[in-house]
């Protein structure tokens, strides 16, 4: 939902930063790659049980990832290849964060299982969209787009790192809402397909 609606809301914040990056002659691809590297560094910190630091670093990486699109528009360099790199970076970054959390949860079987299911749904959500679009159907929508997943995931990790045990409730919410989003996208795609 935020993926679809949040861009215009965040434009007053992101556009000035993107303009500054453009003046610094940074390309969207460089910003995408730096954002991914920063997110991976945060994921490593999460795996090492440094949840507050890791979540903060991942938040910075995610912010950088949100800047590549506006930067490409300002520079007039938006391209299919750039969009592809951005999409792959999104998947790798999210996978890294989930991997770091799964490693950190290795002693808690229930939370570990919930995290694995959450990761599975997180991977299925964009897959259903891509498959739908390959058949000329609309595959967007649902409650847990990437922005919502990252806010819930990073927020839950950060708050848990402060000493409040919210990781398991966050994971239950993620499993339910991400699973529901997969079901929404499957249903929405199904009704658009010819018989």
C-alpha positions as CSV (number, residue, x, y, z in Angstrom):
1,X,0.0,0.0,0.0
2,X,2.8,2.5,0.9
3,X,4.6,1.4,-2.2
4,X,1.7,2.7,-4.2
5,X,0.7,5.7,-2.2
6,X,3.7,6.6,-0.1
7,X,5.9,8.0,-2.9
8,X,3.9,11.2,-3.3
9,X,3.8,11.6,0.5
10,X,7.5,11.2,0.9
11,X,8.4,13.3,-2.2
12,X,8.9,16.5,-0.2
13,X,11.5,14.6,1.9
14,X,13.2,12.5,-0.7
15,X,13.3,15.0,-3.6
16,X,15.7,17.5,-2.0
17,X,18.0,14.7,-1.0
18,X,17.9,13.2,-4.5
19,X,18.7,16.7,-5.9
20,X,21.7,17.0,-3.6
21,X,22.9,13.5,-4.7
22,X,22.4,14.6,-8.3
23,X,24.5,17.7,-7.7
24,X,27.2,15.4,-6.2
25,X,27.2,13.5,-9.6
26,X,26.1,10.2,-8.0
27,X,24.3,7.9,-10.3
28,X,21.1,6.0,-9.3
29,X,23.0,2.7,-9.7
30,X,25.7,3.8,-7.3
31,X,23.1,4.9,-4.7
32,X,21.3,1.5,-5.2
33,X,24.5,-0.5,-4.6
34,X,25.5,1.6,-1.6
35,X,22.1,1.2,-0.1
36,X,22.4,-2.6,-0.6
37,X,25.8,-2.7,1.0
38,X,24.6,-0.6,3.9
39,X,21.6,-2.9,4.4
40,X,23.8,-6.0,4.3
41,X,26.1,-4.4,7.0
42,X,23.0,-3.8,9.1
43,X,22.0,-7.4,8.6
44,X,25.4,-8.6,9.8
45,X,25.0,-6.5,12.9
46,X,21.5,-8.0,13.5
47,X,23.0,-11.5,13.2
48,X,25.6,-10.5,15.8
49,X,22.8,-9.6,18.2
50,X,23.4,-5.8,17.8
51,X,19.8,-5.2,17.0
52,X,19.5,-1.5,17.6
53,X,22.6,-0.7,15.6
54,X,21.6,-3.2,12.9
55,X,18.1,-1.9,12.6
56,X,19.3,1.7,12.4
57,X,21.9,0.8,9.7
58,X,19.3,-1.1,7.7
59,X,17.0,1.9,7.9
60,X,19.7,4.1,6.4
61,X,20.2,1.5,3.6
62,X,16.5,1.4,2.9
63,X,16.3,5.2,2.8
64,X,19.2,5.2,0.2
65,X,17.2,2.6,-1.8
66,X,14.2,4.9,-1.8
67,X,16.3,7.6,-3.4
68,X,17.5,5.9,-6.6
69,X,14.1,6.4,-8.4
70,X,13.8,10.1,-7.7
71,X,17.5,10.5,-8.6
72,X,17.0,8.8,-11.9
73,X,14.0,11.0,-12.7
74,X,16.0,14.2,-11.9
75,X,18.9,13.1,-14.0
76,X,16.7,11.8,-16.8
77,X,18.4,8.4,-16.6
78,X,15.5,6.2,-15.7
79,X,15.9,2.9,-17.5
80,X,14.7,-0.7,-17.6
81,X,18.1,-1.9,-16.5
82,X,18.1,0.6,-13.6
83,X,14.7,-0.6,-12.5
84,X,15.9,-4.2,-12.8
85,X,19.0,-3.5,-10.6
86,X,16.8,-1.7,-8.1
87,X,14.4,-4.7,-7.9
88,X,17.2,-7.2,-7.5
89,X,18.7,-4.9,-4.8
90,X,15.4,-4.8,-3.0
91,X,15.2,-8.6,-2.9
92,X,18.8,-9.1,-1.8
93,X,18.6,-6.5,0.9
94,X,15.4,-7.9,2.3
95,X,16.8,-11.4,2.2
96,X,19.9,-10.2,4.0
97,X,17.9,-8.7,6.8
98,X,15.8,-11.8,7.2
99,X,18.9,-13.9,7.1
100,X,20.5,-11.9,9.8
101,X,17.4,-12.1,12.0
102,X,17.0,-15.9,11.3
103,X,20.6,-16.4,12.4
104,X,20.1,-14.4,15.6
105,X,17.0,-16.4,16.4
106,X,18.6,-19.8,16.0
107,X,18.0,-20.6,19.7
108,X,14.3,-19.8,19.7
109,X,12.5,-22.5,17.6
110,X,9.1,-20.9,17.4
111,X,10.4,-17.4,16.5
112,X,12.8,-19.1,14.0
113,X,9.9,-20.9,12.3
114,X,7.9,-17.7,12.1
115,X,10.8,-15.8,10.6
116,X,11.3,-18.5,8.0
117,X,7.6,-18.4,7.0
118,X,7.8,-14.6,7.0
119,X,10.8,-14.8,4.6
120,X,8.9,-17.2,2.4
121,X,5.9,-14.9,2.1
122,X,8.2,-11.9,1.6
123,X,9.7,-13.7,-1.4
124,X,6.3,-14.9,-2.7
125,X,4.7,-11.4,-2.7
126,X,6.9,-10.0,-5.5
127,X,6.9,-13.3,-7.3
128,X,3.1,-13.4,-7.6
129,X,3.3,-9.8,-9.0
130,X,6.0,-10.7,-11.5
131,X,4.1,-13.8,-12.6
132,X,0.9,-11.9,-13.0
133,X,2.6,-9.2,-15.0
134,X,4.1,-11.9,-17.3
135,X,0.5,-12.8,-18.2
136,X,-0.5,-9.1,-18.6
137,X,-2.4,-9.1,-15.4
138,X,-2.1,-6.5,-12.6
139,X,-0.2,-8.1,-9.7
140,X,0.1,-5.2,-7.3
141,X,-1.8,-4.5,-4.1
142,X,-2.3,-6.1,-0.7
143,X,-1.5,-5.0,2.8
144,X,2.2,-5.9,3.0
145,X,4.2,-4.4,0.2
146,X,7.9,-4.1,0.6
147,X,7.6,-0.7,2.5
148,X,5.2,-2.1,5.0
149,X,7.3,-5.3,5.5
150,X,10.5,-3.3,6.1
151,X,8.8,-0.9,8.5
152,X,7.4,-3.7,10.5
153,X,10.6,-5.8,10.4
154,X,13.1,-3.0,11.1
155,X,10.8,-1.5,13.7
156,X,10.3,-4.8,15.5
157,X,14.0,-5.5,15.5
158,X,14.9,-2.0,16.8
159,X,12.3,-2.1,19.6
160,X,13.3,-5.6,20.6
161,X,16.9,-4.4,20.7
162,X,15.9,-1.7,23.2
163,X,14.8,-4.5,25.6
164,X,11.1,-4.8,24.8
165,X,10.3,-8.3,23.7
166,X,8.2,-7.6,20.6
167,X,10.0,-9.8,18.1
168,X,7.6,-12.8,18.3
169,X,4.4,-10.7,18.2
170,X,6.0,-8.8,15.2
171,X,6.7,-12.1,13.5
172,X,3.1,-13.4,14.1
173,X,1.8,-10.1,12.5
174,X,4.2,-10.5,9.6
175,X,3.2,-14.1,8.9
176,X,-0.5,-13.3,9.0
177,X,-0.4,-10.1,7.0
178,X,2.2,-11.2,4.5
179,X,0.4,-14.5,4.0
180,X,-2.9,-12.6,3.5
181,X,-1.1,-10.4,1.0
182,X,0.1,-13.4,-1.0
183,X,-3.5,-14.7,-1.0
184,X,-4.9,-11.3,-2.1
185,X,-2.4,-11.1,-5.0
186,X,-3.2,-14.7,-6.1
187,X,-6.9,-14.1,-6.0
188,X,-6.6,-10.7,-7.8
189,X,-4.4,-12.3,-10.5
190,X,-6.7,-15.4,-10.8
191,X,-9.8,-13.3,-11.6
192,X,-7.9,-11.4,-14.4
193,X,-6.7,-14.5,-16.2
194,X,-8.6,-16.0,-19.1
195,X,-10.3,-19.3,-18.5
